[in-house]
Amino acid sequence: MPPKVNSSDPESVVREIKRKTRRKFTTDEKIRIILEGLKGEASIAEICRREGIVPNLYYRWSKDFLEAGKKRLKGDTEREANSSEVVQLRQENEHLKQLVAELSLKYRFLKKSLSGLE
């Protein structure tokens, strides 16, 4: 579906196109770019031009990368769950909710049955 933009405003059209076509880098790509910059064989500006990113983005990735490494070396094993783990945990959560609901119904049924015997 095409973006809803005012056709008389070319700047907003260009902004929307850039936003829609923005490249998404994988974690491995980010690490490769950061390590290449840390090697120092090419300038950061040259690497950024070649990869099509702005230097601020490179430095943000680099900071995040180094912070994560620092936390790991300190023994901090907490980390963000990846998407497959989240999906799996949500499925397990849904299954457990259904199980609790079934057991609650059985409990109520048995409780009513026992109270009818008295």
C-alpha positions as CSV (number, residue, x, y, z in Angstrom):
1,M,0.0,0.0,0.0
2,P,1.6,3.3,-1.0
3,P,2.3,5.8,1.7
4,K,-0.3,8.5,2.4
5,V,1.6,11.7,1.8
6,N,0.7,15.1,0.5
7,S,1.8,14.9,-3.2
8,S,2.5,18.7,-3.2
9,D,5.2,18.3,-0.6
10,P,8.2,16.6,-2.3
11,E,10.3,16.7,0.9
12,S,7.8,14.5,2.8
13,V,7.6,12.1,-0.2
14,V,11.4,11.8,-0.2
15,R,11.5,11.4,3.7
16,E,8.8,8.6,3.5
17,I,10.7,6.8,0.7
18,K,14.0,6.9,2.7
19,R,12.2,5.6,5.8
20,K,10.6,2.7,3.9
21,T,13.8,1.7,2.2
22,R,16.1,2.1,5.2
23,R,18.5,-0.9,5.4
24,K,18.3,-3.2,8.4
25,F,21.6,-4.6,9.5
26,T,21.9,-8.0,11.2
27,T,23.8,-8.4,14.4
28,D,26.6,-10.2,12.5
29,E,26.8,-7.3,10.0
30,K,27.1,-4.8,12.9
31,I,29.8,-6.8,14.6
32,R,31.8,-7.2,11.4
33,I,31.6,-3.4,10.8
34,I,32.6,-2.6,14.4
35,L,35.5,-5.1,14.4
36,E,36.7,-3.6,11.1
37,G,36.7,-0.2,12.6
38,L,38.6,-1.5,15.7
39,K,41.3,-3.0,13.5
40,G,42.2,0.5,12.4
41,E,43.1,-0.6,8.8
42,A,40.7,1.9,7.4
43,S,39.3,5.1,8.8
44,I,35.8,5.1,10.4
45,A,34.6,7.6,7.9
46,E,35.8,5.3,5.0
47,I,34.1,2.3,6.5
48,C,30.9,4.3,7.1
49,R,30.8,5.5,3.5
50,R,31.4,2.0,2.1
51,E,28.7,0.5,4.4
52,G,26.2,3.4,3.8
53,I,25.9,4.4,7.4
54,V,26.5,7.7,9.2
55,P,29.5,7.8,11.7
56,N,27.1,8.4,14.6
57,L,25.4,5.1,14.0
58,Y,28.8,3.3,13.9
59,Y,29.8,4.9,17.2
60,R,26.5,4.0,18.8
61,W,26.9,0.4,17.7
62,S,30.5,0.4,18.9
63,K,29.5,1.7,22.3
64,D,26.7,-0.9,22.7
65,F,29.1,-3.6,21.6
66,L,31.8,-2.6,24.1
67,E,29.2,-2.1,26.9
68,A,27.9,-5.6,26.3
69,G,31.4,-7.0,26.4
70,K,32.2,-5.2,29.6
71,K,29.0,-6.6,31.3
72,R,29.8,-10.1,30.1
73,L,33.4,-9.9,31.4
74,K,32.0,-8.7,34.8
75,G,30.0,-11.9,34.9
76,D,26.6,-10.3,34.2
77,T,24.8,-13.1,32.4
78,E,21.5,-11.2,32.0
79,R,20.6,-10.6,28.4
80,E,17.7,-9.7,26.3
81,A,15.7,-12.6,25.0
82,N,15.9,-13.1,21.2
83,S,12.7,-13.3,19.2
84,S,12.5,-17.1,19.0
85,E,12.9,-17.4,22.7
86,V,10.1,-14.8,23.2
87,V,7.8,-16.8,20.8
88,Q,8.6,-20.0,22.6
89,L,7.9,-18.5,26.1
90,R,4.6,-17.0,24.9
91,Q,3.5,-20.4,23.6
92,E,4.5,-22.0,26.9
93,N,2.7,-19.3,28.8
94,E,-0.5,-19.8,26.8
95,H,-0.3,-23.6,27.3
96,L,0.1,-23.1,31.1
97,K,-2.8,-20.7,31.2
98,Q,-5.0,-23.2,29.5
99,L,-3.9,-25.9,31.9
100,V,-4.7,-23.7,34.9
101,A,-8.1,-22.9,33.5
102,E,-8.9,-26.7,32.9
103,L,-7.7,-27.6,36.5
104,S,-9.8,-24.7,37.9
105,L,-12.9,-26.0,36.2
106,K,-12.2,-29.6,37.4
107,Y,-11.7,-28.3,40.9
108,R,-14.9,-26.3,40.9
109,F,-16.8,-29.3,39.5
110,L,-15.4,-31.7,42.2
111,K,-16.1,-29.2,44.9
112,K,-19.7,-28.8,43.8
113,S,-20.0,-32.6,43.6
114,L,-18.7,-33.1,47.1
115,S,-20.9,-30.4,48.5
116,G,-23.9,-32.2,46.9
117,L,-23.0,-35.4,48.8
118,E,-23.2,-33.8,52.2
